[in-house]
Amino acid sequence: MIRKIKVLIVDDSVSVQNVLQQILSSDPELEVIGVASDPYEAVAKIAENLPDVITLDIEMPRMDGLTFLRKLMKQHPIPVVIISSVAGEGSDQGIKALKLGASEIITKPKLSSPEQIEEYSIRIVDAVKASAISERTHPNTLKSTDLEQVPIHANQSSTKDQELSSVSEDVILMGASTGGTEVISRVLKGLRNDLPGILIVQHMPGEFTKAFAKRLNLESNLHIKEAEQGDIVRRGWVYIANGFNHLRLIKENGMFKCKLEMGELVNRHRPSVDVLFKSASKYSGKNITAILLTGMGADGAKGMLELHQIGANTFAQDEKSSVVFGMPKEAIKLCAAKLVGNPEELINWINSTF
């Protein structure tokens, strides 16, 4: 019999506690071992029964979630899923939580319809399972302290105003899930600022993708923004998928553009990496590069295979450097990846290829 994943819920809202208990307990692989209304109570619960994963609210009495997360990662790095309501600067706090070591981030449930209940249940269960198998103490897992020491590539200009912004004839596509936020940050820091346009799907709620793009933009010499409907793909620019919509690559009047659209979950996700990759398979493979990074599941693997079959360049992150070797593993199993390597090898490969 497989041991269940033990989950501790930390949230000051009794109604949220009840919803989370109901959702998590309905999955046969998960077991809720306790609830806590604040971090102090959580510490006592952890001492009684060590959880495999903690779900954590950010705004709580006595000690806020970010302070607790910071202390927890230093003293007892248990995988943490942030479950937060977002208002005003809340989205920035969510991104800070990821940088502090949280595995995943989910918004608090808005359960006004059966469809929303089903989607939220899928997201929270998958986030907890992904966090449980992530190796937060893996020696090759990227830490925020490591990221701050990664130098900007020597060939980059010192100001974004000097970047090229011509329409991009080639496009780089990138997909990631659990552990992807820090890998993406590290890779973008190391890239030249005159590269083809880059479209990125990171599995993340829509309330946080704009803040994620803003944070990346501050760290890199590339122009980085949340993708908007009709954005022309330009050299030196990076477009982060809006977390509420699928992101597709289209071509109009000879120019690659971003297309956002609602739709059903694909591979249990919206946005889906497969949707992005498959949207590019109708174009010439010599103009497309696809990269699949750390994450649970198989999203992106079949789309990468389609791109590989039309002659696109394809790269999958290796097991040693992945927080969760799921998505890239599935692509490798399908023989969809021409190259397999770590983030540093990816940076060097991109910079030398274009």
C-alpha positions in Angstrom: 0.0 0.0 0.0 1.4 3.4 -1.1 1.8 5.9 1.8 -0.4 8.9 1.5 1.0 12.4 1.2 0.4 14.1 4.5 -0.8 17.7 4.3 -1.1 20.4 6.9 -3.4 23.3 6.1 -2.4 26.7 7.5 -5.1 29.4 7.1 -7.0 31.7 9.5 -10.3 31.3 7.6 -12.4 28.4 8.8 -14.4 28.3 5.6 -11.2 28.0 3.5 -10.0 25.3 5.9 -13.2 23.4 5.3 -13.0 23.7 1.5 -9.4 22.6 1.4 -10.0 19.7 3.7 -12.9 18.5 1.5 -10.9 18.8 -1.8 -7.7 17.3 -0.5 -9.4 14.5 1.5 -11.3 13.4 -1.7 -8.1 12.3 -3.3 -7.0 8.8 -2.3 -3.3 9.8 -2.4 -3.7 12.7 0.0 -4.3 12.9 3.8 -5.0 16.0 5.7 -3.3 15.5 9.1 -4.3 18.9 10.6 -5.3 22.5 10.3 -3.7 25.6 11.9 -5.1 29.1 12.1 -1.7 30.8 12.3 2.0 30.0 12.0 2.5 29.5 15.8 -0.2 26.8 15.8 1.4 25.4 12.7 4.7 24.9 14.5 3.0 22.9 17.2 1.2 20.8 14.6 4.5 20.1 12.7 6.1 19.0 16.0 3.3 16.5 16.5 3.1 15.1 13.0 5.6 16.1 10.3 3.7 16.9 7.1 5.0 16.2 3.6 3.4 19.4 2.3 2.1 22.6 3.9 -0.6 24.8 2.3 0.0 28.3 3.5 -2.0 31.6 3.4 0.0 34.8 3.2 -2.2 37.2 5.3 -2.7 35.8 8.8 -2.7 37.0 12.4 0.3 37.0 14.8 2.8 36.2 12.0 2.3 36.7 8.2 2.9 33.9 5.8 6.0 35.2 4.2 7.8 35.6 7.5 6.8 32.1 8.5 7.9 30.8 5.1 11.3 32.4 5.4 11.8 30.9 8.9 10.6 27.5 7.7 12.9 27.3 4.7 15.9 28.1 7.0 15.0 25.7 9.8 12.9 22.9 8.3 12.4 23.2 4.5 9.1 21.4 4.0 7.5 21.9 0.6 4.9 24.7 0.7 2.0 25.5 -1.5 0.9 29.1 -1.1 -2.9 29.5 -1.3 -3.6 33.2 -1.2 -6.2 35.8 -2.0 -4.8 38.6 -4.1 -5.7 42.3 -3.8 -3.5 45.2 -4.6 0.0 44.1 -3.9 -1.0 40.6 -3.1 0.3 39.3 -6.4 3.8 40.7 -5.7 3.7 38.9 -2.3 3.0 35.7 -4.1 6.0 36.1 -6.3 8.1 36.9 -3.3 6.9 33.6 -1.7 8.1 31.6 -4.7 11.5 33.3 -4.4 11.6 32.4 -0.7 11.2 28.8 -1.6 7.5 28.0 -2.0 6.9 25.2 -4.5 3.6 26.3 -6.0 1.1 29.2 -5.7 -2.6 28.9 -6.0 -5.4 31.5 -5.5 -8.0 31.0 -2.9 -11.1 29.3 -4.3 -13.9 31.3 -6.0 -16.5 28.5 -6.1 -19.5 30.0 -7.8 -20.0 27.2 -10.4 -19.4 23.5 -10.7 -16.8 24.2 -13.4 -14.9 26.5 -11.1 -15.0 23.9 -8.3 -13.7 21.2 -10.6 -10.9 23.4 -12.0 -9.8 24.6 -8.5 -9.8 21.0 -7.2 -7.6 19.9 -10.0 -5.2 22.8 -9.5 -4.8 22.4 -5.7 -4.5 18.6 -5.8 -1.9 18.8 -8.6 0.0 21.5 -6.8 0.2 19.5 -3.6 1.3 16.4 -5.4 3.9 18.2 -7.4 5.3 19.9 -4.2 5.5 16.5 -2.4 7.7 15.0 -5.1 9.9 18.2 -5.5 13.3 17.9 -3.9 13.7 21.2 -2.2 17.0 20.1 -0.7 18.4 18.8 -4.0 21.9 20.1 -4.4 21.2 21.2 -8.0 17.8 22.9 -7.2 18.1 26.6 -8.0 17.9 28.8 -5.0 17.2 32.6 -5.0 20.6 33.3 -3.5 22.2 31.5 -6.4 20.1 33.5 -8.9 21.3 36.8 -7.5 24.9 35.8 -8.2 24.3 34.9 -11.9 25.9 37.6 -14.0 24.2 39.3 -17.0 25.7 37.9 -20.2 28.8 39.9 -21.2 27.4 40.7 -24.7 24.3 42.4 -23.3 24.1 46.2 -23.4 23.8 48.0 -20.1 20.4 49.5 -20.9 17.3 48.1 -22.4 16.9 51.3 -24.6 19.7 49.9 -26.8 18.0 46.7 -27.5 16.9 45.7 -31.0 13.1 45.6 -31.3 12.7 44.6 -34.9 10.0 42.0 -35.8 11.2 38.5 -35.0 11.4 36.0 -37.9 12.3 33.3 -35.4 10.6 32.4 -32.2 11.7 30.6 -29.0 9.0 28.8 -27.1 9.5 27.8 -23.4 7.3 25.8 -21.0 7.6 25.0 -17.3 5.7 24.1 -14.2 6.9 23.2 -10.6 10.3 24.8 -10.1 10.1 26.7 -13.3 10.0 30.3 -12.0 13.6 30.3 -10.8 14.9 28.4 -13.8 13.2 30.8 -16.1 14.7 33.7 -14.1 18.2 32.2 -14.3 18.0 31.5 -18.0 16.7 35.0 -19.0 19.4 36.7 -16.9 22.0 34.9 -19.0 20.6 35.5 -22.5 21.8 38.1 -25.0 19.3 40.9 -25.5 19.2 40.7 -29.3 17.8 37.2 -29.5 14.5 36.2 -31.3 11.3 36.8 -29.4 10.5 34.4 -26.6 7.0 33.1 -25.6 6.8 31.4 -22.1 4.1 29.3 -20.5 4.7 28.9 -16.8 1.9 27.1 -14.9 0.7 29.9 -12.6 -2.6 31.5 -11.7 -3.6 34.5 -13.8 -3.5 36.8 -10.7 0.3 36.4 -10.5 1.6 36.3 -14.1 1.7 40.1 -14.5 3.8 40.4 -11.3 6.0 37.5 -12.4 6.7 39.3 -15.7 7.4 42.5 -13.8 9.9 40.8 -11.6 11.7 39.1 -14.5 11.8 42.4 -16.3 13.7 44.0 -13.4 16.2 41.2 -13.3 17.0 40.9 -17.0 18.2 43.2 -19.9 15.5 41.7 -22.0 12.1 43.4 -22.4 9.7 41.1 -20.5 5.9 41.6 -20.3 2.7 39.6 -19.8 1.5 38.6 -23.2 -1.5 40.7 -24.5 -3.8 40.0 -27.4 -2.2 40.7 -30.7 1.3 41.4 -29.4 3.8 41.4 -32.3 6.7 39.1 -31.4 9.8 41.2 -31.5 13.5 40.5 -31.1 14.8 41.1 -27.6 11.3 40.7 -26.1 9.8 38.0 -23.8 6.1 37.4 -23.5 4.8 35.6 -20.4 1.5 33.7 -20.9 -1.4 35.3 -19.1 -2.5 32.8 -16.5 -6.2 33.0 -17.3 -5.8 32.1 -21.0 -4.1 29.7 -23.4 -1.3 31.4 -25.4 -1.0 30.5 -29.1 1.5 31.6 -31.7 -0.1 32.9 -34.9 1.1 34.6 -38.0 -0.6 37.6 -39.6 0.7 39.8 -42.4 4.0 37.9 -42.3 4.5 38.7 -38.5 4.4 36.3 -35.6 1.9 37.4 -32.9 0.5 36.3 -29.6 -3.1 35.1 -29.4 -4.9 34.6 -26.1 -8.0 32.5 -25.8 -10.1 30.9 -23.2 -10.8 27.2 -23.4 -11.0 24.0 -21.5 -8.0 22.8 -19.4 -5.5 20.9 -21.5 -3.4 18.4 -19.6 -5.2 19.8 -16.5 -3.8 23.3 -17.2 -4.7 26.7 -18.7 -2.4 28.0 -20.0 -1.0 24.8 -21.5 2.5 24.3 -22.9 1.1 21.8 -25.4 -1.4 24.5 -26.8 1.5 26.9 -27.3 3.9 24.3 -28.9 1.2 22.8 -31.2 0.1 26.2 -32.4 3.6 26.7 -33.8 3.7 23.3 -35.6 2.0 24.8 -38.6 5.0 27.0 -39.4 8.5 26.2 -40.7 10.5 24.2 -38.2 13.7 26.2 -39.0 12.0 29.3 -37.4 11.0 27.6 -34.2 12.9 26.6 -31.0 11.0 24.7 -28.2 12.3 24.3 -24.6 10.7 22.2 -21.9 11.7 22.8 -18.3 11.0 21.3 -14.9 7.5 20.4 -13.9 5.1 17.6 -13.0 3.1 15.7 -15.6 3.4 15.6 -19.4 2.3 19.0 -20.6 4.4 20.1 -23.6 5.8 16.6 -24.5 3.5 15.8 -27.4 3.6 19.4 -28.7 7.4 19.2 -28.6 7.3 16.0 -30.6 5.2 17.7 -33.3 7.8 20.5 -33.5 10.7 18.0 -33.5 9.0 16.2 -36.5 8.9 19.4 -38.6 12.6 20.1 -37.9 12.4 22.6 -35.0 15.2 22.9 -32.4 14.1 21.2 -29.2 15.7 21.2 -25.7 14.6 19.4 -22.5 16.0 20.1 -19.0 17.9 17.2 -17.5 16.9 15.2 -14.5 19.7 16.4 -12.2 18.8 20.0 -12.5 15.0 19.6 -12.5 13.0 20.2 -9.3 10.4 17.7 -10.8 11.6 15.6 -13.7 8.1 15.1 -15.2 7.5 17.2 -18.3 11.0 17.0 -19.7 11.2 13.3 -19.0 8.0 12.7 -21.0 9.5 14.6 -24.0 12.7 12.7 -23.8 10.8 9.4 -23.7 9.0 10.4 -26.9 12.5 11.2 -28.5 11.2 14.8 -28.9 14.2 16.5 -27.5 17.3 17.0 -29.7 19.3 18.2 -26.7 19.1 17.6 -23.0 21.0 19.6 -20.4 21.0 22.0 -17.4 20.1 25.7 -17.4 23.7 26.8 -17.9 24.0 24.6 -21.0 20.7 25.9 -22.2 21.9 29.5 -21.9 25.1 28.8 -23.8 23.2 26.9 -26.5 20.7 29.7 -27.1 23.4 32.4 -27.1 25.5 30.5 -29.6 22.7 29.3 -31.8 21.2 32.7 -32.8 
